[in-house]
Amino acid sequence: MKLARFAVGDGVHLGLVDGDRMYDLTAAGLPFATMLALVEAGEAGLDAVRKVAGNAPATPLAQVTLLAPIEKPGKYLAIGMNYQKHLEEADKLGVARAKHQVWFNKQTTCLSGPFDAIEAGVTEKLDYEVELGVVIGRRAKGVAPQDALAHIFGYFVANDVSARDWQFHSPTFTMGKSFDTHGPIGPWIVTADEIADPQALDLRCLVNGEVRQANNTANMLHRIDAQISYLSTAFTLEPGDLIATGTPEGVGVGMEPPTFLKSGDVVRCEVEGIGIIENRVA
C-alpha cells in the first residue's frame, strides 16, 4: 500500500494511492486521524485501511496537495558516510573516519512535504542528499539484525538537505542538518510488504535535470538491518520514528569545484519502487 497525507478544504486527510488516484480514507471513515496513530496500530491499522478503502471517494492524484506522509515523529535519525564512494568524498574534505556507524539527528521541525520549497535560510552552502527512508512500525529495543526488518512499517524517499557551512559547527552535524524545510520526505509511505528487498533499490538525485547521484542500496556499507540493530542496542526505537539510511556519492560539496544549490534550482530525488520527491530552492 501507498499511504499518504494530503490537504483538503477541511484540513488534513489520510489517503491510499493507487495508480493516478488518491482514495480518501478519512472521508471513508478510517478510525485514525493521523498517520502516526495508524503506524502505531500496526497490522490492525492496515486492516482498517483495507476495510474502508472500497468505499473511499477517489480524486485524481494530480489534483491533491501531498504533505509529508507522517506528522512529527519522536525521532528522525540519519546515518553518515554509508556508501564507499561517499566515504571517499568525505576523506577528501577532511572528515575523520569513524570506527562505528556515524549517526546524527535531524530535528523533526525540518520535515516538509514532497513538493514543498526548500528555504536556504542563512546557509551559503546548501546541498542535497538522496536517501531511502524507513518508518519504524514496531517498538525495537536490543533487536538482532536477523529480526530487524520485521520492525519496519514502510519506506519513503528522503532528501537530507544539508547546510554544509553549519554542519561542522558541532561534531554531531545536527545544526547543519535540521534547518526548517531541510527534511522533504514522501511522496507517501510504501508499506514494507510491497518492497521485496530494500537492499536492491536504485536511487538517484537530479538537479535541474542533471543526474548528480546514482547508486543502489545494495552498496550500503551498513545494511538497514544492521542500522536498526545498532540503534536499538543503545535506545528504543518507537513506531513512527524515521531513519535516513545514507546517501551515495555525488553531493555538491564533493564536486570539483564544490557546487551548491542556488535559488531556482530544482532537486529531484528518486527511489525505485517508492516514488519521487521534487523540491525547488526558494
Beta strands, then each sheet from edge to edge (+ up, - down):
strand 1: 2-8
strand 2: 11-18
strand 3: 21-24
strand 4: 58-60
strand 5: 65-66
strand 6: 76-80
strand 7: 102-105
strand 8: 111-112
strand 9: 126-127
strand 10: 130-136
strand 11: 152-159
strand 12: 162-163
strand 13: 183-191
strand 14: 202-207
strand 15: 210-216
strand 16: 242-244
strand 17: 266-271
strand 18: 275-280
sheet 1: 4+ 3- 2+ 1- 5+
sheet 2: 4+ 3- 2+ 1- 13+ 8+
sheet 3: 4+ 3- 2+ 1- 13+ 11- 10+ 16- 6- 7+
sheet 4: 9+ 12-
sheet 5: 15+ 14- 17+ 18-
end
